[in-house]
Amino acid sequence: MKNFSRTRLIGIMGILATGATVAQAQISWDDFCGDFGTPAAPVNPFSADWAQQVIFTELFGATIGLSGTVTYKYCPQTNPDSTWSHEIKGGLGFGIGSLGSVQDDATGNPVDNFLMLTMGMWGSPGGNFSYAVTERRNQDGTSPARTRFGANGIDTTYVGLSDKYMIAETTNDEIRVQLRVDMIGDAARCQWTLRNTNATTAYQVGLSYGAAIAFLSNNVPPGGFAFDSFNTVAGRKPIIKDTIFRRVNPDPNSTVLPEFPMVPTINFGVTQSRAFGLQVVLDPTAPGTGAVDQTPVDVLTVGKAGFLLGGQRANTGTFPGVVLPDTGIPDGPFNSCAFIQVWSPTAVTASTNTNGSVRQIIAYYKSTTGVSDFDRPYNVVIDAPHVIGTDPNNVYAFSPNPATIRVYIDNTRGFTQVQQEVPLNDVKITLSLPSGITSADPGSSGQSTISRFIPLIAPKAVQFVDFQIAVADSVFGVQPYTVKIEPNPGQTKTLTSSINVATQPRLTLAGSVNGTANLVGSPWIYQDTTWSSILDGLQPDIDFQAFAWDPQQQAYVLQTGPQRGKGSFLIVRPDLGNIALQGGPAVPGDLAIGAPLIKLKGGPGGAWNLIANPYHFSIPLGQIVGVSDADPRRSYTFQDLVSQGVISGAIASWDPLTQRYIYSSNLSDPIEPNKGYWIFVPSSSDVTLSFPPVYEPFVPLGTGGIQSVGTDWKLQIVSTNTRTGVSDTNTFLGFSNKNESIRLGRIQKAPIAPTSNAISTTIVAGTKPIDKLSQLITGKKGMSNYDLSVANRAAGPVKLSWPGFGSLPKGVQVRLIEVGTNRTINMRTASNYTFNATANSTKQFRLLVTIP
């Protein structure tokens, strides 16, 4: 299929700005505008007066629609009349540049090279896909006039010679509107200047901007495009339904949409493991964004594109989602995610001279990968791995390792004034790494401080240096590093960021003759669960003692082996340093659905409890949710539980070197693996804590974590013979509305192993061998029945459990019915069920599943 937009754009008005040539892009939304059914004679989707301005650099790009229309013709094979025509004037779109992130290159199938981020980008950001609306009100706030940017035509437009920027201007409701888009580093800096042209009347003037998130590149499945996105904000679970963030007086009890306090940024990524995408900055204090002059956003709404922006076949440009209706908001998943930013109207006085009175609004849109500094006179972008996980095939190795930290220097904004250009000379870039992370480059191997030099960076040019780093096996948790840039001329800049490193099955254990206390956690599933085996043959009572905490007695008790999700005190005599744990450790199978629930005891005057992170990745404290026995009808966020006095706001870990506690209370503080944490319940009521799935962006595929967020879910069913300790953790029942997920998610159950203590749980979806399943993903809603069989080689009590049920969507109900007795267990309110099995027997159950 021929792409008309590229050949057409380069010849129009000379509007392709300096930087990476868009004509190199492999794919664009206008590829989908022609007639799919007749590739030999494609239809030109662009009108004769179609024109736009574009700036793309290696790292980021933006488009402003100027005039004309683009016509989408969807699926003509099945619907020949599905033709949509969109006006593009005033449309604004964003995309990644030709290089994208070096972190994506290691996959061999990079998704973010020329990744388009908003619908219509780059050749057709028209219709209701991505646009801005100005709002003018009287001084008392009455008589709002709301007009789309570009509705009255773009009458002034050009690409600047200085810097890398483009201008578009129009007039709305006596407000002269200028949009200047600067391309700096990995961001588009959008400067809106709203000038009151009325010589006698003051107004209140505001702005809203919204866009539909739509990813498009050669390697985004399926078919090169995706409308689903992995939407994350600091300290909260990923956003999967309509949500409002409000800067002033958010209403948590709103009956329209949930309202939360404003966050510093929101990230829209392709998937969790490949979270490359669009970062929208919302506050000038947002860490790592460099957006120090960002105008604080008053309201951010995230939701369904058609609901927030208007019908996707239309050109209304009215932002129906800005003024939310009282009723009728669908409580359903995104099928195409969108956002709207609102800068509320503020006073702009009447014009008293030719310059007039203005309001200026500055907004940044950038990549999700870069840590940036955009302060003049030059820009810095650090492209480093956000996460280093364990190798999917070897839990005793990291991946990626070595890893690449790339530092970009962009000589734009300070020394790029026309006829006053100044190159940067002898630019020194110094990387300082934390303990356990060192250079892997041959010339500086093993060093923790490494310097590189760039001899010359011309005005408007972008250059980079790469550092290869190696992570020692003992390292885990959030690891900070700094990058220092010293150019000539220009001031020195120092940027700080961090990498979330998963833990290998290792512990650092301090010892002494009289025993040294170590408060630890263990997130692994072991074949041999005794401390003696896990600590590679150390002898209890001679080399160490292990203590758990009994919250009922409020006392320490001896412990024979670790409990996942619970802290343990190890009193160790030999100074072991960092050791590899034995006992056959493996990554738990529930990182994608949530770990087993943790019960906290309350008591008269309160009670202490000892917990641990059940995952090998650090997770933010604020993502934990819980249910109090005093109010068992609903769950609350960790912050809500603290505010209600259900749990204490601080948790305490232990420093084995100083033998002192360290307290944490910030919701964004990480709960690290390998550590135990004290938590206090100040009331007499027990509390159940739920650790959600691992939501960390960029968790490597195959090492845990979910890969998408939306309607899809999976419920794990675990069977354990409590006498032998043998478990089957590989049984899943799930739901998806995607045919491909349903087809690929159907996994047959292998025959039970020929060992004397084997156990196997099977979902039976039919009468044929092919219907005996380890995993069943269904797309059927309403009520369904499935048979469940549990085969046991050994006699003993068998416990069925279903960790992570609380993370399933509200309304999903699953009941476990024991065949023969008809005893029924509501799996949402109960966490397990135990029955006695005889040797070489099979127990039959039914699963009654209701999906709304």
C-alpha positions in Angstrom: 0.0 0.0 0.0 1.5 3.3 -1.1 1.9 6.0 1.5 0.9 9.3 -0.1 1.6 11.5 3.0 5.3 11.1 2.9 5.8 12.0 -0.8 3.3 14.8 -0.4 4.6 16.3 2.8 8.1 16.9 1.7 7.0 19.0 -1.1 4.6 21.2 0.8 5.6 24.6 2.0 9.1 23.5 3.0 7.6 22.7 6.4 9.7 19.7 7.3 11.9 21.1 10.0 15.6 20.3 10.7 16.0 16.9 12.4 15.3 13.3 11.6 13.4 13.0 8.3 9.9 11.8 8.7 10.1 10.2 5.3 12.3 7.5 6.9 9.4 6.4 9.0 8.2 2.9 8.3 4.5 3.3 9.1 2.0 6.1 9.9 -1.7 6.3 10.6 -2.3 7.6 7.1 -1.3 4.2 5.9 -4.7 3.1 7.1 -6.5 5.8 5.3 -6.5 4.2 1.8 -8.6 1.4 0.5 -7.2 -1.8 2.0 -9.0 -3.9 -0.5 -7.3 -2.5 -3.7 -3.6 -2.1 -3.0 -2.8 -1.8 -6.7 -4.9 1.4 -6.9 -4.9 3.0 -3.5 -7.0 6.0 -2.7 -5.2 9.3 -1.9 -6.7 10.2 1.5 -5.6 13.8 1.5 -7.5 16.8 0.2 -5.8 19.2 -2.2 -5.4 21.9 0.5 -4.0 19.5 3.1 -0.9 20.9 4.9 0.8 20.5 8.2 4.0 21.4 10.1 6.3 18.7 11.5 9.4 18.7 13.7 11.1 15.4 14.4 14.4 14.8 16.0 16.1 11.5 16.8 14.2 11.3 20.1 10.8 13.0 19.7 8.4 14.6 17.2 5.3 16.7 16.9 2.8 17.7 14.2 0.4 20.6 13.9 -2.4 20.4 11.3 -2.8 23.5 9.2 -5.5 22.9 6.6 -7.4 20.4 4.6 -8.8 17.0 5.4 -7.8 13.3 5.6 -10.2 10.5 4.9 -10.1 7.2 6.6 -11.6 4.2 4.9 -11.8 1.3 7.3 -12.3 -2.3 6.4 -13.9 -1.9 2.9 -14.0 -5.7 2.5 -16.8 -5.9 5.1 -18.1 -2.3 5.2 -17.6 -0.4 1.9 -19.2 2.7 3.3 -17.1 3.0 6.4 -15.5 6.3 5.3 -14.6 9.0 7.8 -13.4 12.5 6.8 -11.4 14.5 9.3 -10.4 18.2 9.3 -6.8 18.5 10.5 -6.5 22.2 11.2 -5.3 22.8 14.7 -4.8 19.0 15.3 -1.7 18.3 17.5 0.1 15.0 17.6 3.2 13.4 19.1 5.5 10.5 18.3 9.0 9.0 19.0 11.8 9.9 16.7 14.0 7.7 14.5 16.2 6.3 17.3 13.9 6.0 20.2 15.3 4.3 23.3 18.5 2.2 23.3 16.8 0.0 25.9 14.4 -1.2 23.2 17.2 -2.1 20.7 18.4 -5.0 22.8 15.2 -6.9 22.0 16.2 -7.2 18.4 12.6 -6.2 17.5 12.4 -2.5 18.7 8.9 -1.2 19.1 9.7 2.5 19.7 11.7 3.5 16.5 9.2 6.1 15.0 6.5 4.9 17.4 3.4 7.1 16.9 1.8 7.9 20.2 -1.5 9.7 19.5 -4.2 8.8 17.1 -3.7 10.2 13.6 0.0 10.9 14.1 1.9 11.9 12.1 0.1 12.6 8.9 -3.5 13.0 10.0 -4.1 14.3 13.6 -7.6 15.4 12.7 -11.2 15.1 13.9 -11.6 14.4 17.6 -8.3 12.5 17.9 -6.0 15.2 19.4 -7.0 18.9 19.8 -7.1 21.9 22.2 -10.0 24.1 23.2 -9.7 27.7 24.5 -12.2 28.9 27.0 -13.2 32.6 27.6 -15.5 33.7 30.4 -16.7 37.0 31.8 -14.9 38.2 34.9 -17.6 36.7 37.1 -17.2 33.3 35.4 -20.4 33.5 33.4 -21.1 33.0 29.7 -18.3 30.6 28.8 -17.3 30.6 25.1 -15.4 27.4 24.2 -13.8 27.1 20.8 -11.4 24.6 19.3 -8.0 25.7 18.3 -8.0 26.0 14.5 -11.8 26.2 14.2 -11.3 29.7 12.7 -8.4 28.6 10.6 -4.7 28.9 11.1 -3.7 32.2 9.7 0.0 32.5 10.7 2.4 29.6 10.6 6.2 29.1 10.2 9.2 27.0 11.4 11.8 29.1 13.2 15.4 29.5 12.2 16.6 29.7 15.8 16.2 26.7 18.0 14.0 23.9 16.7 10.4 25.2 16.9 7.3 25.8 14.9 4.5 28.4 15.3 0.7 28.3 14.6 -1.7 31.1 15.3 -5.4 31.8 15.2 -8.1 33.9 16.9 -10.9 32.5 19.1 -13.5 34.7 20.8 -11.4 37.9 21.0 -8.5 35.8 22.2 -5.4 35.7 20.0 -3.9 32.2 20.3 -0.4 31.3 19.5 1.0 27.8 19.9 4.8 27.4 19.8 6.2 23.9 19.9 9.9 23.5 20.7 11.6 20.2 20.2 14.1 19.8 23.0 15.8 16.6 23.9 13.1 13.9 24.2 10.2 16.3 24.6 7.9 18.7 22.9 7.6 21.9 24.9 4.2 23.5 23.9 3.9 27.2 24.8 0.4 28.6 24.5 0.1 32.4 24.5 -3.5 33.6 25.0 -3.8 37.3 24.4 -6.9 39.3 25.2 -7.5 41.6 22.2 -10.5 43.5 23.7 -9.4 47.0 24.5 -12.0 47.6 27.3 -13.2 44.2 28.7 -11.3 41.8 31.0 -11.9 38.1 30.6 -11.1 34.8 32.3 -9.1 32.7 29.9 -8.3 29.0 30.1 -7.3 26.0 27.9 -7.9 22.3 27.6 -6.0 19.8 25.6 -6.8 16.1 25.0 -5.7 13.2 22.9 -6.5 9.6 22.1 -3.6 7.3 22.8 -2.9 5.1 19.8 0.4 3.3 19.3 1.6 2.6 15.8 4.9 1.1 14.6 6.1 -1.9 12.6 6.5 -3.9 15.8 3.4 -3.1 17.8 1.1 -6.2 17.7 -1.4 -6.9 16.3 -1.0 -5.5 12.8 1.3 -2.7 13.8 -1.1 -0.7 16.0 -2.6 -0.8 19.5 -5.3 1.2 21.3 -4.8 -0.4 24.7 -2.1 1.1 26.9 -0.4 0.5 30.2 -1.3 3.7 32.1 0.7 4.4 35.3 1.0 7.2 37.9 3.3 7.4 40.9 2.2 5.4 43.9 -1.0 4.0 42.4 -2.1 0.9 40.5 -2.3 1.3 36.7 -5.4 3.1 35.5 -7.9 0.9 33.8 -11.1 2.9 34.1 -12.3 6.5 33.9 -10.5 8.6 36.6 -10.1 12.2 37.5 -7.1 13.8 39.2 -7.8 17.3 40.6 -5.3 19.8 42.0 -7.7 21.5 44.4 -10.2 19.7 46.6 -10.5 16.3 44.9 -13.7 14.6 46.0 -13.0 10.9 46.8 -16.7 10.3 47.2 -17.7 11.7 43.9 -20.6 9.9 42.3 -19.5 11.0 38.8 -16.0 9.6 38.7 -13.4 8.7 41.3 -11.3 11.8 42.1 -7.7 11.7 43.4 -5.1 14.4 44.2 -3.1 15.6 41.2 0.0 13.5 40.3 3.3 14.8 38.8 3.1 12.8 35.6 1.1 10.1 33.8 2.8 7.5 31.5 1.0 5.8 28.7 3.1 2.7 27.7 2.6 0.1 25.0 2.7 -2.8 27.5 4.2 -3.4 30.9 7.3 -5.1 29.7 7.7 -2.6 26.8 6.4 0.5 28.5 7.8 2.8 25.8 5.3 5.6 25.0 4.1 9.0 26.0 4.7 10.8 29.3 2.4 13.8 30.1 3.9 16.2 32.6 1.4 17.7 35.0 3.5 19.6 37.6 6.8 21.6 37.4 8.2 19.6 40.3 7.8 16.3 38.5 11.1 14.4 39.1 13.3 13.6 36.2 11.2 15.5 33.6 13.2 18.7 33.4 9.9 20.6 33.0 10.6 23.3 35.6 8.5 25.8 33.8 5.5 23.5 33.2 2.2 25.2 34.1 0.5 23.1 36.8 -2.5 21.3 35.4 -5.7 21.8 37.3 -7.7 18.8 36.2 -6.6 15.6 34.4 -9.3 13.2 33.2 -8.3 9.7 31.9 -11.0 7.6 30.2 -12.5 6.4 27.0 -11.6 8.3 23.8 -15.2 8.6 22.5 -16.5 9.6 25.9 -13.9 12.3 26.6 -13.1 13.7 23.2 -16.3 13.1 21.2 -17.2 10.5 18.6 -14.2 9.3 16.8 -15.9 9.6 13.4 -16.8 13.2 14.0 -15.2 16.7 13.9 -17.0 18.3 16.8 -14.0 19.3 18.9 -16.1 20.1 22.0 -14.6 17.9 24.7 -17.8 16.5 26.2 -15.7 14.9 28.9 -14.6 18.3 30.3 -18.1 19.0 31.7 -19.0 15.5 33.1 -22.6 14.4 33.2 -24.1 13.4 36.5 -25.1 10.0 35.3 -24.6 7.6 32.5 -20.8 7.2 32.7 -20.1 3.6 31.7 -18.2 1.6 34.3 -16.3 -0.4 31.7 -12.7 -0.9 30.4 -10.9 1.3 28.0 -11.2 0.3 24.3 -9.3 3.4 23.3 -7.7 5.4 26.1 -7.6 9.2 26.1 -6.8 12.0 28.4 -7.8 15.7 28.9 -5.7 18.3 30.6 -7.5 21.4 31.9 -6.0 24.7 32.9 -8.9 26.5 34.5 -9.7 30.1 33.4 -7.9 32.9 35.2 -8.2 36.7 34.8 -6.6 38.4 31.7 -7.0 42.1 31.7 -8.1 44.2 28.7 -5.6 45.3 26.1 -4.3 48.7 26.8 -1.6 48.7 24.1 -0.6 46.8 21.0 0.9 44.0 23.0 -2.2 43.3 24.9 -2.6 41.3 28.2 -1.7 37.6 28.0 -1.9 34.3 29.8 0.9 31.9 29.0 0.5 28.1 29.5 3.5 25.7 29.1 3.0 22.0 28.7 5.5 19.2 28.2 5.0 15.9 26.4 7.9 13.5 26.3 9.0 9.9 26.1 8.5 7.6 29.1 12.2 6.5 29.1 14.2 9.7 29.4 15.4 11.4 32.6 15.8 15.0 31.4 17.1 18.5 32.1 15.8 21.2 29.8 17.2 24.3 31.5 19.1 26.6 29.2 21.6 26.7 27.6 21.6 23.0 26.5 19.4 19.9 27.1 20.4 16.5 28.7 18.5 13.2 28.4 19.6 10.0 30.2 18.3 6.9 28.6 18.9 4.1 31.2 17.1 0.9 32.1 14.3 1.5 34.5 14.4 -2.2 35.6 16.9 -4.9 35.6 15.2 -8.3 36.2 16.4 -11.9 36.6 17.0 -14.0 33.6 13.8 -15.9 32.6 15.9 -19.1 32.3 18.2 -18.6 35.3 17.1 -16.9 38.6 20.8 -16.6 39.6 21.6 -14.2 36.7 20.4 -10.7 35.8 19.0 -9.5 32.4 20.1 -7.3 30.8 23.6 -7.5 32.3 25.6 -5.7 31.0 23.2 -2.9 30.4 23.5 0.4 28.6 23.2 3.9 30.0 23.1 6.4 27.1 23.5 10.2 27.7 22.3 12.6 25.1 23.4 16.3 24.9 21.2 18.5 22.8 22.8 21.9 22.0 19.4 23.7 21.6 17.8 26.8 23.2 20.8 28.6 24.6 23.4 28.8 21.9 21.2 28.4 18.8 20.1 32.0 18.1 20.5 32.7 14.4 23.8 34.4 13.7 24.8 33.9 17.4 25.3 30.2 17.3 27.9 28.7 19.7 29.1 25.0 19.6 29.8 23.1 22.8 33.4 22.0 23.1 35.1 19.3 25.1 32.0 18.1 26.8 32.8 15.9 29.8 30.1 13.4 30.9 30.8 11.5 34.2 28.7 8.6 35.4 28.8 7.8 39.1 27.4 4.4 40.1 26.3 2.9 43.5 28.1 0.1 45.3 27.8 -3.2 43.4 27.3 -1.6 39.9 30.4 -0.9 37.9 31.6 -0.2 34.3 31.6 -3.1 31.9 33.5 -1.2 29.2 37.0 -2.7 28.5 38.8 0.6 29.2 37.2 1.2 32.6 36.0 -2.3 33.7 35.2 -2.5 37.4 35.2 1.3 38.0 32.3 3.0 39.6 33.0 6.5 38.3 33.5 6.7 34.5 34.0 9.7 32.2 33.5 10.2 28.5 34.2 13.1 26.2 32.4 14.6 23.2 34.9 17.0 21.4 32.2 19.2 19.7 28.4 19.5 19.6 27.3 21.9 16.9 24.3 24.2 17.5 21.0 22.3 17.1 22.9 19.0 17.0 22.3 16.0 19.3 25.1 13.7 20.3 25.4 10.9 22.8 27.8 8.6 24.7 27.1 5.1 25.9 28.2 3.5 29.2 28.1 -0.3 29.6 27.4 -1.2 33.2 27.5 -4.6 35.1 25.4 -5.4 38.1 26.9 -7.6 40.9 24.9 -10.6 41.9 24.4 -9.2 45.4 22.7 -6.0 44.3 18.9 -5.5 44.6 16.4 -2.7 45.2 16.2 0.9 43.9 19.8 1.8 43.0 20.6 5.6 42.5 23.2 6.9 40.1 24.3 10.4 38.9 25.4 11.9 35.6 27.4 15.1 35.5 27.8 17.2 32.4 30.6 19.8 32.1 30.6 21.6 28.7 32.6 24.5 27.4 30.9 27.0 27.5 27.8 26.6 29.7 27.2 25.6 33.3 27.7 22.2 34.8 24.6 20.0 35.2 24.1 17.0 37.5 21.2 14.6 37.1 20.2 11.9 39.5 18.1 8.8 38.7 17.7 5.2 39.8 17.3 1.6 38.5 15.0 -0.9 40.1 17.1 -4.1 40.4 15.3 -7.4 41.1 16.9 -9.7 43.7 18.4 -13.0 42.9 17.9 -15.8 45.4 20.6 -14.4 47.7 20.8 -12.9 51.2 23.4 -10.8 52.9 23.8 -12.2 56.4 26.0 -10.5 59.0 27.3 -12.7 61.8 29.3 -12.5 65.1 30.4 -14.9 67.9 27.3 -14.1 69.9 25.0 -13.9 66.9 24.0 -10.9 64.8 20.3 -10.1 64.0 19.2 -10.0 60.4 15.6 -9.2 59.6 14.9 -10.8 56.2 12.2 -11.8 53.8 12.2 -14.5 51.1 10.0 -14.1 48.0 10.8 -17.5 46.4 9.1 -20.8 46.1 11.4 -23.6 47.3 11.5 -27.3 46.7 13.1 -27.7 50.1 11.6 -25.3 52.5 13.9 -25.7 55.6 16.2 -22.9 56.6 19.1 -25.4 57.0 18.8 -26.4 53.3 18.2 -22.9 52.0 21.3 -21.7 53.9 23.3 -24.4 52.3 23.7 -26.7 55.2 24.1 -24.3 58.1 23.1 -26.0 61.4 20.3 -24.6 63.5 21.2 -23.7 67.0 24.9 -23.9 66.1 25.3 -21.6 63.2 22.0 -19.7 63.3 18.5 -19.4 64.9 15.4 -18.4 63.0 12.5 -16.6 64.6 9.1 -15.8 63.3 6.7 -13.4 65.0 3.4 -14.8 66.4 1.0 -11.8 66.2 -1.5 -13.6 68.4 0.9 -14.0 71.3 2.9 -10.9 70.4 6.1 -12.9 70.8 8.9 -14.5 68.8 8.6 -18.3 68.0 11.2 -20.6 66.5 10.9 -21.0 62.7 12.0 -24.0 60.6 11.6 -22.3 57.2 10.7 -19.0 55.6 7.1 -18.0 55.0 6.5 -15.9 51.8 5.1 -12.5 52.7 6.3 -12.8 56.4 9.5 -11.4 57.9 12.0 -13.6 59.7 14.8 -12.8 62.2 17.9 -14.8 61.5 20.5 -14.7 64.4 23.7 -15.7 62.6 27.1 -16.6 64.1 29.4 -16.9 61.0 29.8 -13.7 59.0 28.4 -15.1 55.7 28.4 -12.0 53.6 26.2 -12.4 50.5 25.3 -16.0 49.8 23.3 -17.8 47.2 20.2 -19.5 48.6 19.7 -23.2 47.9 16.6 -25.4 48.2 15.6 -25.0 44.5 14.3 -21.4 44.6 11.9 -20.4 41.8 10.0 -17.2 40.9 6.4 -17.5 42.2 3.7 -18.0 39.5 1.4 -15.3 40.9 3.3 -12.0 40.1 0.7 -11.4 37.4 -2.3 -11.9 39.6 -1.2 -11.0 43.1 0.4 -12.8 46.0 -1.5 -14.7 48.7 -3.3 -12.4 51.2 -1.5 -11.5 54.4 -3.5 -11.4 57.7 -2.5 -8.8 60.2 -3.7 -9.3 63.8 -5.2 -6.5 65.9 -5.6 -6.5 69.6 -6.5 -4.5 72.7 -4.2 -1.5 72.5 -3.0 -2.6 69.1 -0.6 -5.3 67.8 2.6 -5.6 65.9 2.9 -7.8 62.8 6.0 -8.8 60.7 5.6 -8.8 56.9 7.8 -9.0 53.8 7.6 -8.2 50.2 6.3 -11.4 48.5 8.0 -10.4 45.2 11.6 -10.2 44.0 11.0 -6.7 42.7 10.7 -3.6 44.8 7.1 -2.2 44.9 5.7 1.1 46.2 4.1 1.0 49.6 1.1 2.9 48.2 0.1 0.1 45.9 -0.9 -2.2 48.8 -4.7 -2.4 49.6 -6.4 -3.9 52.5 -9.7 -4.9 54.3 -10.4 -4.3 57.9 -12.6 -6.9 59.8 -14.3 -3.9 61.3 -15.6 -2.9 57.8 -15.4 -6.1 55.7 -17.7 -4.8 53.0 -15.0 -2.9 51.0 -11.3 -2.6 50.4 -9.2 0.5 50.9 -5.9 1.8 49.6 -2.9 1.8 52.0 -3.3 5.6 52.4 -7.0 5.3 53.2 -6.2 2.6 55.8 -3.7 4.9 57.4 -6.1 7.9 57.3 -8.8 5.8 59.0 -6.5 4.7 61.7 -6.7 1.0 60.7 -3.0 0.6 60.3 0.0 2.7 61.3 1.4 5.0 58.6 5.1 3.9 59.1 6.8 0.6 58.5 10.2 -0.4 60.0 13.0 -2.4 58.5 16.3 -3.4 60.1 19.9 -2.4 59.3 22.1 -5.4 60.2 25.2 -3.2 60.2 24.0 -0.7 62.7 21.5 -3.1 64.4 18.9 -0.3 64.2 15.5 0.1 62.7 14.8 2.3 59.6 11.3 3.8 59.2 9.4 4.5 56.0 6.1 6.3 55.6 6.0 7.8 52.1 3.6 6.1 49.7 6.2 6.1 47.0 8.9 4.5 49.2 9.8 1.0 48.0 9.1 -2.1 49.9 12.3 -4.1 48.9 12.7 -7.8 48.6 14.9 -9.7 51.1 13.8 -7.5 53.9 11.3 -7.9 56.8 9.1 -5.0 57.8 7.2 -4.3 61.1 3.7 -2.9 60.7 1.5 -1.9 63.6 -2.3 -2.4 63.7 -3.6 0.2 66.3 -7.1 -1.3 66.7 -8.5 -4.5 68.0 -9.7 -5.5 64.5 -7.7 -7.8 62.2 -6.7 -6.4 58.8 -6.1 -8.4 55.5 -3.5 -7.0 53.2 -3.4 -7.6 49.5 -0.2 -7.2 47.5 -1.3 -6.4 43.9 0.4 -7.8 40.8 3.8 -6.4 40.1 2.9 -3.2 38.1 6.5 -1.9 37.7 6.9 -0.6 34.1 9.6 -2.3 32.1 9.5 -5.6 34.1 11.2 -7.9 31.5 8.9 -10.4 29.8 9.0 -13.8 31.3 10.3 -12.6 34.7 7.0 -11.8 36.4 4.5 -9.0 36.2 1.4 -8.5 34.1 1.8 -7.6 30.4 -1.4 -5.6 29.9 -4.1 -4.0 32.0 -7.7 -4.0 31.1 -10.6 -6.5 30.9 -8.2 -9.5 30.9 -7.7 -11.4 34.1 -6.5 -14.7 35.4 -7.3 -16.6 38.6 -4.7 -19.0 39.9 -5.8 -22.2 41.7 -3.1 -23.9 43.8 -3.3 -27.4 45.3 -0.9 -28.4 48.1 -0.6 -31.7 49.9 0.2 -30.2 53.4 1.7 -33.5 54.6 4.2 -33.9 51.8 4.5 -30.1 50.9 4.1 -30.8 47.2 2.1 -28.3 45.2 0.7 -27.8 41.8 0.7 -24.0 41.1 0.1 -24.1 37.3 -3.7 -24.1 37.1 -5.4 -20.9 35.8 -8.9 -19.8 34.9 -9.1 -16.4 33.1 -11.1 -14.1 30.9 -10.4 -12.0 27.8 -12.4 -10.2 25.2 -9.6 -10.8 22.6 -10.0 -13.9 20.4 -6.2 -14.4 20.1 -5.8 -14.4 23.9 -8.6 -16.9 24.3 -7.0 -19.2 21.6 -3.5 -19.0 22.8 -4.5 -19.1 26.5 -5.9 -22.6 26.2 -3.2 -24.9 27.6 -3.5 -28.6 28.0 -2.6 -30.3 31.3 0.3 -32.7 31.1 -0.1 -36.2 32.8 0.6 -36.4 36.5 4.2 -37.3 37.3 5.1 -40.9 38.1 6.3 -40.1 41.7 4.8 -41.2 44.9 3.9 -37.7 46.1 2.8 -36.1 42.9 -0.3 -33.8 42.8 -2.1 -32.4 39.7 -5.1 -30.1 39.3 -7.0 -30.0 36.0 -9.8 -27.8 34.6 -12.1 -30.1 32.6 -13.8 -28.1 29.8 -15.2 -31.1 27.8 -15.1 -34.9 27.3 -12.0 -35.1 25.1 -8.3 -35.3 26.2 -7.8 -31.9 24.6 -10.3 -30.5 27.0 -8.2 -31.3 30.1 -6.5 -28.0 30.8 -3.9 -26.4 32.9 -5.2 -23.0 31.7 -8.5 -21.9 30.3 -9.1 -18.4 29.1 -12.8 -17.8 28.2 -14.6 -14.9 26.5 -18.0 -16.0 27.7 -19.9 -13.7 30.0 -22.8 -14.6 32.3 -22.8 -17.9 34.2 -20.6 -20.9 33.3 -19.7 -24.3 34.9 -16.3 -26.0 34.7 -15.2 -29.3 36.3 -12.1 -29.3 38.5 -10.3 -32.4 39.4 -7.4 -32.8 41.9 -5.4 -36.0 41.6 -3.1 -37.2 44.4 -0.5 -39.9 44.6 0.0 -39.5 48.3 -2.5 -39.5 51.1 -2.9 -36.4 53.3 -4.7 -33.1 53.8 -4.9 -31.2 50.5 -5.4 -27.4 50.6 -6.9 -25.6 47.6 -6.1 -21.9 47.5 -6.7 -19.1 45.1 -4.2 -16.2 45.7 -4.9 -12.8 44.2 -8.7 -13.2 43.9 -9.1 -9.7 45.3 -7.4 -8.2 42.1 -10.2 -9.6 39.9 -12.7 -7.1 38.5 -15.6 -6.2 40.7 -18.6 -8.4 40.0 -16.6 -11.5 39.0 -17.8 -14.4 41.2 -16.4 -17.9 41.4 -17.9 -20.6 43.7 -16.1 -23.9 44.4 -18.6 -26.8 44.8 -17.5 -30.1 46.2 -19.0 -33.0 44.2 -20.8 -35.5 46.4 -21.4 -33.2 49.4 -22.4 -30.0 47.4 -20.5 -28.0 50.0 -20.1 -24.5 48.4 -17.2 -22.0 49.0 -17.4 -18.4 47.8 -13.8 -17.9 46.6 -14.1 -14.1 46.9 -14.7 -14.3 50.7 -12.7 -17.4 51.6 -9.0 -17.9 50.8 -8.7 -21.7 50.8 -10.5 -25.0 51.3 -8.9 -28.2 52.7 -10.0 -31.9 52.2 -8.5 -35.2 53.1 -7.2 -37.3 50.2 -6.5 -41.0 50.1 -3.5 -42.3 48.1 -4.0 -42.5 44.3 -7.3 -40.8 44.4 -9.0 -38.0 42.5 -11.3 -35.4 44.1 -14.0 -33.8 41.9 -15.2 -30.2 42.1 -17.2 -27.8 40.0 -16.4 -24.1 39.4 -19.5 -21.9 39.1 -18.2 -18.8 37.4 -20.2 -15.5 36.9 -18.7 -12.8 34.7 -20.7 -9.6 34.3 
